[in-house]
Every structure is written in C-alpha cells, then in structure tokens.
C-alpha cells in the first residue's frame, strides 16, 4: 500500500514537471525576442561573468591594432602547418563576459572552414595538452542569437590536427561577422553591424578581409560605400566558402558598445559618435563643418525645413494632413518621407542633410539623424508606453543624438492622442497603468504600445513644441 502511494506521488511529480517544462518551452518559442530578450535589455545587468563552457578566460582585445600585425614575409607557417617553431605567442582566445557581445581574437595560425561546418581552427604555437572549443555568436548583439547560427572556434593540440590550407596563409587580418540579426531595420543595421565593424576595422587602413555568415547581398549593396572604404578585399560569403583559408590574425564577432553610439573609452584613439557621424558624412559626400541649412541660406524668404517621417504600419499619424498644416502654419517647409529598406542611402542622406528638423514617432526611421548637421533638431513623438517607452526613447535616440551634437525635443502624447483609448477604454490597464502591462514582459509592450498603437496629435497641444523647435533653429 505504501509503495503504491509513493508511486502515485512520483507520477504526480513527473506529470507536473512535464507540464511545467512544456509551458516554459511554449513561452520561449512562441516569442523568443518578446519574452526573454527585451526583458534582459530593459533590466540590463552589467555584472561580468567570464565563465562559458566551463572555461574561465580573461578579457581580450576587441580590435586588431596595426602594430600587432605585419605585412613582412617572415612567417614560418606554410599550408601544411609543418613549420611551427617560430609562431607568434598565443593570446587569450575567446571572451564571453560582455553583456552584449561574444568575441574571439586570435593571433598565430588561424584556419577557416565555412561550408557546412562554420568553424575556425586556431593552432597554438606549441603542442597543447588538450583541445578547447567555443560556440560563438558572431552577431554583435548576442541577445539576438535566434536569428543567427553560431561559429565554432576550436583551439587544436597542434598543426597535425589542422585542415590543410587551400589558400596560403595571409598576413592580412580577417574579421568574421554575422548579418543574421534583425538587419533590415536601419537602427539595427547601424547599431549592430556598421558601427561595430567600423570600430574593429578602420584602424587597419583597409588591410582587412571580411568573412560573413548569414550573408545578405542586399546589405552589402546598400552599404557598399562603407564596405569599400573599410576593406580593399573581396567580401567572403563564409556560408558557401569551400576553401580552407589561413590567416595570422582574426576576429570572430564584433564588440557592440551601446545603442546607436560609441563609448570613447573602449574605442581606438578615443573615437566617439560625433566623429563617426563626420565619417558617415564624408562617405556620402555631405558638406563638412557647415551650419544648418536654414542659417546657410540668407535669402529672406527661406523657411526652416522639417522632415516628417511617415509610417504605414504601426505608430502611424492618424491626422497627418492636419499635422502638416500646423507645421507649415508655424513657418516650416515640410518634407514627407517614408523610409524603406530599399532606399538609396546616398540620395536619402542628401535629403536629410537638407533639413533642419527631423520629426517622427519613436521608431527606427529616427536613425536618419545620422545625416543631420550639427545643431539640427530631432523631434521625437513618444506614444503611450510608460517607463519602458521612455527607456527606449532615451537609449535608442536621445542619448545618441546628444553624442552626435543634435539638439532634441520629446513630445509625450496623452491617452486622448492614442488609438488605444478607443480600443480599450479608460479603465483598462493598457491606458491607466502602462507600467503594469510592461512588467509582464516585452511581448506585452510590443503588442500594445509598439504594434497596435497609432497617434492622432492634438495639434493645439503640439503647437508649442513647434515654436520651441523654431526657436532652436533660429537661435
């Protein structure tokens, strides 16, 4: 009798365990970004944890500095790996301690095998006692790991275990990165790829080769001017690469400092976001060291130009015609633009550069402030969303605008200006207590405040904001 009771308890235990496990998996896979990733990001924890795969590693260099490599012909490596005695001393290989990024930095004998296995082999300068292996997310924000396949980095015991080079060892450094994150969103294009890649490669004066996993040709086409400026070598589609390429220096992954900006303390030569904005202006042949367009044109009939960013899906302006009228009434010329992934950045950058103010509802299109001149104005309209909306508005756009020396104004809408009020009413937590909705996780924030919400500005309430913008432009 006692035995049957014990078995009954065990059955209930395993049943509950099974149900609990199922619910956890359902929660994760139904919205991986929604439930887990953005909770981590909003409640960001900068504590360092240097243990990964049961291997403790010290922090490593995030960049290959020019003094660390040489184009001389004194290498003692050959394609078979037979000559091995004078190799460059081993440095720590992989570091997973950064909240945002995984990174491996290898100096010595590095060999790559892309097709089918996506693996980088590192051969130590002397025979090691054991092999080590790391799984590395080569996208600069590892929180988006569900978009991209990982790279396997193997430290071998010696050259006898390494695949033979089909392309002889190159003194040119290489950077292996992933385009497998949420690219196609211009904010992520710059934050996750272009800025980190610039920081890693610019000191090398185009003497670097890029190897891409999750290769996307449209991305290379869109940012072709930047890729050509950073490297004089062909970009390798690592997913389809059947060669065994051999290098003396390689980075796997990129270091991501912060949202749409740069931490000068972690960048080469104290490089900051303002200097990066000037770099972008040089790439797209925009005028340097000039005032905002309104002040450059001395004609008395000249009006400040305001770019109104239009959205066609979520967070749309419901009364766009009325908004345009009040903007024009307050002395602005209005340029309406709906940015798309297919935009030619040379043309778009020149259009943005011609404007004094860029205005839009919180969203990726505000990234175009990169093309505004110093002391131009960003006017960000913030939908309902409580503290979470404020957090993303500041982290994604306001702080970067400060770093770029762009002046900024926020306009917080009221419930009456949100489409959510008609949909849910005053008594629903979506309206009366957004923070309680936010506390349930990103999937709830995204559903209500990012995806379902549109904006109908009260132009009377909004008008003083335009007056302030005009004062900034004319001041």
PAVOSE-126161 format. One line per 10 residues: number of its first residue (from 1); their letters; for each residue x, y negated, z negated of C-alpha. Coordinates in pm, 1 decimal. Each point is the difference from the previous one (the first is absolute). Example, Ala and Ser with C-alpha at 12.3 -4.5 7.8 and 13.67 -1.06 7.14 Angstrom:
# PAVOSE-126161
1) as) 1230.0 450.0 -780.0; 137.0 -344.0 66.0
This chain:
# PAVOSE-126161
1) xxxxxxxxxx) 0.0 0.0 0.0; 279.8 -240.0 -92.9; 179.6 86.1 325.0; -307.0 -82.2 210.6; -39.4 -335.6 -182.2; 364.4 -82.5 67.9; -44.1 88.5 366.8; -307.5 -222.5 13.4; 196.4 -291.4 -142.9; 280.5 59.6 248.9
11) xxxxxxxxxx) -247.6 9.3 288.0; -149.8 -331.3 -105.6; 347.0 -147.4 -39.5; 109.9 104.7 348.5; -329.2 -112.1 150.2; 37.1 -346.5 -154.1; 363.6 -14.1 109.3; -100.4 90.0 356.0; -276.0 -262.7 9.6; 232.6 -265.5 -142.7
21) xxxxxxxxxx) 270.3 79.6 253.2; -252.5 -15.3 284.1; -124.9 -341.4 -113.1; 353.7 -137.3 -21.7; 83.7 119.4 351.7; -327.7 -134.3 135.5; 68.3 -336.7 -160.5; 350.6 -15.4 141.1; -63.3 114.9 353.0; -325.8 -183.5 50.0
31) xxxxxxxxxx) 182.9 -330.8 -33.6; 371.3 36.9 -67.0; 78.8 -364.6 54.0; -313.1 -112.6 -176.7; 19.9 180.4 -328.4; 368.1 45.1 -70.0; 218.8 -231.6 197.0; -152.9 -339.7 -63.0; -52.3 76.5 -367.9; 373.6 55.9 -21.8
41) xxxxxxxxxx) 69.4 -319.9 188.3; -239.7 -221.5 -194.7; 120.1 137.4 -333.3; 359.4 -11.5 116.6; 253.2 153.0 -234.1; 362.5 -92.7 62.0; 151.7 256.8 -237.5; 279.8 185.4 172.0; -9.9 375.3 28.5; 309.8 142.3 162.9
51) xxxxxxxxxx) -98.0 363.7 -21.1; -130.7 166.1 313.8; 8.9 367.7 93.6; 172.4 57.9 -335.5; 303.9 -193.1 120.3; 115.7 -313.7 -182.9; 158.1 -256.5 232.8; 140.9 -345.7 -64.7; -122.5 -298.0 202.2; 153.1 -35.9 344.9
61) xxxxxxxxxx) 71.3 -278.3 243.5; -309.5 -103.1 193.2; 200.1 -115.8 301.3; 301.2 98.7 206.9; 234.2 -295.7 -24.9; 238.7 -70.0 288.7; 305.1 46.3 -219.0; -112.4 356.6 -73.3; 39.1 119.0 356.1; 255.1 -27.2 275.4
71) xxxxxxxxxx) -3.3 31.6 374.9; 358.1 131.2 1.2; 82.5 346.1 130.2; 156.1 137.4 -318.2; -285.2 243.8 -70.3; 118.1 351.8 -76.9; -337.2 156.1 79.3; -75.5 181.3 321.1; -313.1 158.7 137.8; 72.3 336.9 -156.6
81) xxxxxxxxxx) 73.9 -144.7 -341.1; 336.6 173.6 -11.2; 207.0 -306.3 -94.7; -115.0 -89.7 -343.9; 287.7 -87.6 -226.6; -2.0 -381.5 36.1; -370.5 -68.5 -26.7; -137.3 -316.2 -161.3; -67.2 64.4 -369.8; -352.7 100.8 -91.6
91) xxxxxxxxxx) -232.4 -257.7 -152.2; -332.4 68.1 -172.1; -242.1 105.7 269.6; -366.5 -52.1 -89.7; -181.1 -224.0 -245.0; -371.4 26.9 -81.5; -7.8 -243.3 -291.5; -149.1 -297.8 181.6; -375.5 -42.4 -46.7; -51.2 -69.4 369.9
101) xxxxxxxxxx) 269.1 177.4 198.3; 196.0 322.5 35.2; 351.1 -49.4 136.7; 298.2 212.2 98.9; 336.0 -154.3 92.7; 262.9 235.6 141.7; 359.6 -71.4 91.0; 206.9 285.4 140.3; -108.6 276.3 236.1; -371.6 -36.7 73.3
111) xxxxxxxxxx) -186.7 212.9 255.1; -359.9 -26.5 111.4; -250.0 247.8 137.7; -335.5 -157.5 84.3; -203.8 232.6 215.6; -216.0 236.3 -209.3; 189.9 -30.0 -328.5; 63.7 -377.1 -57.9; 318.0 60.5 -198.9; 316.4 -192.4 -79.0
121) xxxxxxxxxx) 306.1 200.5 -105.6; 272.1 -156.7 -210.3; 332.5 182.9 -9.6; 206.0 -87.8 -310.1; 372.0 -77.2 37.2; 95.4 313.0 -191.6; -175.4 328.3 -58.7; -282.0 -41.0 -250.2; -107.2 259.4 -253.6; -362.3 -9.5 111.8
131) xxxxxxxxxx) -234.5 -157.6 248.3; -250.2 -272.1 -85.4; -316.5 -93.7 181.8; -233.4 -300.5 -16.5; -333.9 -72.2 161.9; 0.9 -368.2 95.3; -281.8 -228.7 105.6; 166.2 -215.6 266.0; -286.0 -252.2 3.8; 95.1 -296.4 -213.8
141) xxxxxxxxxx) -309.3 20.2 -221.9; -9.6 355.8 -128.4; -348.3 -53.1 -143.1; -122.1 60.1 355.5; 150.7 348.3 14.3; -315.1 154.0 147.3; 62.0 -185.2 329.0; 350.3 126.9 67.7; 189.3 325.5 -0.6; 308.1 12.9 -221.1
151) xxxxxxxxxx) 363.7 40.4 97.3; 200.7 282.9 -152.1; 347.1 -110.7 -107.7; 239.4 288.8 -69.1; 340.6 -27.5 -159.5; 182.0 309.8 123.1; 280.7 192.3 -167.9; 236.5 -62.7 289.5; 34.2 -40.6 377.9; -36.8 371.4 59.9
161) xxxxxxxxxx) -370.6 -34.5 -84.8; -63.6 -301.9 224.5; -159.0 12.1 347.6; 244.7 -82.9 278.6; -14.9 -349.6 144.0; -134.7 -23.7 354.3; 75.3 -372.7 0.6; 339.5 -71.6 -153.4; 40.3 -191.9 -319.9; -71.6 -369.4 28.5
171) xxxxxxxxxx) 159.6 -277.5 -200.1; -319.2 -199.2 51.7; -224.0 18.1 -308.8; -353.7 135.2 33.3; -325.7 -74.1 -179.3; -276.5 258.9 -5.3; -341.1 -146.3 -76.1; -365.7 84.9 34.3; -280.7 -186.7 175.6; -251.1 237.2 -157.2
181) xxxxxxxxxx) -159.2 -239.4 -247.7; -295.9 -233.0 59.2; 172.3 -172.5 291.6; -230.2 -178.1 241.4; -98.1 -229.3 -284.5; 231.5 -296.4 54.4; 49.3 -53.2 -373.9; 134.5 355.5 -30.0; 196.3 -35.7 324.4; 206.8 -278.3 -155.9
191) xxxxxxxxxx) -6.3 101.1 -367.5; 74.1 369.0 48.7; 212.6 11.4 315.5; 131.9 -323.9 148.9; 122.5 -173.9 -316.9; 165.4 310.5 -156.9; 155.1 97.4 334.8; 135.6 -351.2 46.4; 157.7 3.1 -346.1; 163.6 337.9 57.8
201) xxxxxxxxxx) 130.6 -63.8 350.5; 66.0 -370.5 53.2; 341.1 -0.8 -177.2; 120.7 258.9 253.1; -10.9 -242.7 294.9; -197.4 235.9 225.9; 247.4 286.3 -58.9; -265.4 239.0 -129.2; -226.2 261.4 152.9; -361.5 54.6 -105.7
211) xxxxxxxxxx) -154.6 346.5 -20.5; -378.3 1.7 -39.8; -237.9 262.2 -132.6; -371.5 -43.4 58.5; 113.8 -184.7 311.6; -250.8 -251.2 142.5; 92.0 -158.3 331.5; -252.4 -283.3 -33.9; 184.8 -112.2 -314.3; 333.8 -13.0 182.0
221) xxxxxxxxxx) -162.2 -190.7 285.5; -167.7 -252.7 -227.7; 314.5 -71.9 -200.2; 245.8 59.0 283.3; 174.2 -336.8 -42.1; 80.9 80.8 -362.3; 119.3 354.7 71.2; 224.5 -125.0 281.0; 144.8 -267.8 -226.2; 78.2 248.7 -277.9
231) xxxxxxxxxx) 155.8 277.5 210.7; 164.8 31.5 339.0; -64.0 375.9 8.6; -291.3 205.4 126.8; -263.7 78.6 -263.2; -21.2 376.5 -51.9; -335.8 176.2 -30.7; 119.1 235.9 -271.7; -315.0 214.5 12.7; 87.7 107.5 356.0
241) xxxxxxxxxx) 379.7 -14.3 -29.0; 161.0 337.7 78.6; 357.8 -126.2 -38.5; 219.2 53.4 -304.8; 123.9 -354.2 -52.1; 295.8 -65.3 -224.5; 73.8 -322.0 -186.2; 237.7 -124.9 -263.8; -258.7 -224.3 -165.9; -375.4 34.6 -31.7
251) xxxxxxxxxx) -290.8 -141.1 -195.2; -315.7 206.4 -32.9; -285.0 -227.0 -102.3; -18.7 -375.1 -58.8; -13.6 -208.3 -315.1; -322.1 -197.1 -40.3; 43.1 -293.3 -240.5; -348.6 -145.2 -33.5; -316.3 -88.2 189.4; 78.5 -197.3 317.6
261) xxxxxxxxxx) 313.4 -147.0 -154.1; 359.5 52.2 -107.2; 171.5 7.3 -336.3; 323.1 -199.0 58.4; 167.1 176.9 -292.6; -31.0 331.9 184.3; 71.9 -123.5 352.8; 329.3 -50.5 183.5; 152.2 -345.8 -39.4; -289.0 -108.3 -224.1
271) xxxxxxxxxx) -228.0 3.2 302.8; -352.8 -124.8 -76.9; -340.2 -13.2 167.6; 39.9 -357.5 118.7; 310.4 96.6 194.4; -184.7 301.2 139.4; -277.1 -230.4 120.9; 265.1 -209.6 176.8; 139.8 318.8 152.6; -345.5 88.8 134.7
281) xxxxxxxxxx) -31.0 -350.1 144.5; 330.3 46.5 180.6; -109.3 338.1 138.7; -317.1 -145.9 149.0; 168.4 -322.6 117.1; -199.0 -226.4 -229.5; 137.0 -346.4 -82.9; 233.3 -12.7 -299.5; 26.8 -264.8 -270.7; -300.9 -198.2 120.0
291) xxxxxxxxxx) -294.8 -149.0 -183.6; -355.8 130.1 27.6; -161.1 -66.2 341.3; -230.4 -275.7 -125.4; 294.4 -208.2 -119.4; 203.7 66.4 314.1; -266.9 -150.0 225.1; -22.4 -376.6 -60.4; -298.1 -64.0 227.4; -287.8 -168.4 -190.8
301) xxxxxxxxxx) -263.2 243.3 130.2; 193.8 305.6 -123.5; -196.7 223.1 -240.4; 145.3 264.6 -232.8; -54.7 344.2 148.5; -164.9 274.8 -205.9; 10.2 364.5 107.5; -317.7 176.1 -116.0; 59.0 375.2 -23.2; -310.3 190.4 110.6
311) xxxxxxxxxx) -81.9 355.1 -109.1; -244.2 229.8 183.5; -36.4 284.9 -250.8; 10.6 -62.1 -374.3; 42.2 -331.3 -184.1; -146.6 -190.4 295.7; -109.2 -361.6 -8.2; -380.2 18.6 24.2; -40.6 -370.5 79.4; 302.6 -47.3 222.3
321) xxxxxxxxxx) -158.7 -271.7 213.3; -93.9 -203.2 -307.9; 349.8 44.4 -143.9; 155.9 -118.6 325.9; -222.0 -308.6 0.4; 96.9 -103.4 -354.5; 369.3 52.4 77.0; -26.4 -223.0 307.7; -205.6 -254.1 -195.3; 292.3 -33.7 -242.3
331) xxxxxxxxxx) 245.1 -93.8 272.7; 147.8 331.1 118.4; 31.0 153.5 340.8; -110.2 364.5 -33.7; 164.1 297.3 173.1; -189.5 327.2 -49.4; 202.0 320.4 22.0; -78.1 366.3 -63.4; 340.1 173.9 -26.0; 32.3 352.9 140.4
341) xxxxxxxxxx) 267.5 267.7 -5.4; 50.4 -47.6 372.6; 89.8 -369.8 -34.2; 314.4 -120.3 171.2; 196.6 -137.8 -293.5; 191.3 -250.3 211.1; -325.6 -161.7 109.0; -166.0 31.1 -341.1; 300.7 -145.7 -182.1; -3.1 -308.0 224.5
351) xxxxxxxxxx) -371.7 -49.5 -59.9; 40.5 23.3 -378.6; 301.8 -229.9 12.7; -214.8 -264.4 167.6; -234.3 -10.0 -303.1; 27.7 -188.1 -328.1; -242.4 218.8 -198.4; -79.3 370.9 17.2; -334.3 90.6 -159.2; -159.5 339.0 -50.1
361) xxxxxxxxxx) -167.1 242.1 -235.6; 249.1 211.2 -197.3; 137.2 260.5 240.2; 292.3 109.9 214.8; -35.0 -280.8 255.6; 132.2 -246.5 -258.1; 339.2 162.4 65.4; 23.4 -241.5 293.7; 112.7 -267.3 -247.2; 343.2 136.9 96.7
371) xxxxxxxxxx) -29.8 -214.6 313.5; -110.9 -320.5 -174.7; 247.1 -283.5 -43.2; 137.1 -101.0 -337.1; -256.7 -202.2 -200.2; -294.0 121.4 209.7; -302.6 118.8 -199.4; -160.1 340.9 -54.4; -365.8 -14.0 -106.7; -100.5 339.2 -140.0
381) xxxxxxxxxx) -369.5 70.3 -57.8; -39.1 253.0 -280.4; -312.7 219.8 2.6; -152.6 139.1 -318.1; 223.7 258.5 -161.2; 101.3 -111.8 -347.5; 354.3 38.9 -127.1; 89.1 255.3 267.6; -76.1 -243.8 280.8; 207.1 -266.7 -176.3
391) xxxxxxxxxx) 287.1 245.0 -41.0; 12.9 91.5 368.3; -48.9 -360.1 110.9; 299.5 -108.8 -205.2; 225.7 297.8 66.8; -68.6 35.9 372.4; -24.9 -364.0 110.6; 34.4 -273.5 -262.0; 339.4 103.4 -135.1; 138.6 66.5 350.2
401) xxxxxxxxxx) -132.4 -340.5 110.8; 191.8 -161.7 -285.1; 312.2 189.7 104.5; -44.4 -122.2 360.7; -57.2 -360.7 -112.4; -357.1 2.2 125.0; -247.0 -202.1 -206.0; -314.9 182.7 -97.0; -357.3 -45.6 -118.7; -233.4 271.6 -131.8
411) xxxxxxxxxx) -376.3 -23.4 27.9; -190.8 244.0 -224.6; -349.0 63.0 125.6; -302.1 24.9 -232.0; -244.7 294.5 -0.9; -240.0 -213.2 203.5; 262.0 -12.4 277.8; 41.2 378.7 10.3; -215.2 241.1 201.0; 18.0 234.6 -299.4
421) xxxxxxxxxx) -251.7 -207.9 -193.5; -284.5 73.6 241.9; 102.3 364.3 10.6; 34.2 69.2 -374.1; -158.7 -286.8 -193.3; 110.1 -196.6 -304.8; -37.3 285.9 -250.0; 228.8 244.2 177.6; 358.7 30.2 -136.5; 125.4 -60.8 354.6
431) xxxxxxxxxx) -115.1 -360.0 -47.3; -1.6 -68.5 -371.6; 307.3 200.6 -105.0; 246.9 68.7 285.5; 274.4 98.8 -243.4; -207.3 291.7 -128.6; -31.0 118.3 361.1; 373.3 -50.3 54.1; 78.5 213.0 -303.8; -144.0 303.8 179.8
441) xxxxxxxxxx) 283.4 -3.8 254.5; 95.8 -129.9 340.6; -267.9 199.6 185.2; -267.5 -205.7 -177.4; 179.1 -331.2 57.1; 51.8 85.2 364.0; -359.7 109.3 56.0; -169.2 -306.8 -148.6; 242.6 -290.8 21.5; 215.0 85.1 301.9
451) xxxxxxxxxx) -227.2 200.2 232.2; -362.0 -97.3 -72.6; 40.0 -370.1 -66.7; -47.0 -293.6 236.5; 24.5 -370.6 -81.3; -240.4 -285.7 63.7; 173.9 -315.5 -119.2; -197.4 -272.5 -172.6; 145.4 -274.4 215.9; -94.0 -272.4 -249.0
461) xxxxxxxxxx) 192.3 177.3 -273.8; 283.7 81.4 241.2; 43.6 -351.7 141.2; 223.6 -133.6 -282.5; 247.2 277.9 80.9; 29.6 -134.5 354.2; 55.6 -348.3 -140.1; 284.2 136.8 -214.1; 153.0 178.9 299.7; -13.8 -319.8 201.6
471) xxxxx) 172.9 -191.7 -281.2; 280.3 259.7 -4.7; 44.9 -26.2 376.0; -0.1 -379.5 7.8; 193.0 -49.4 -323.9
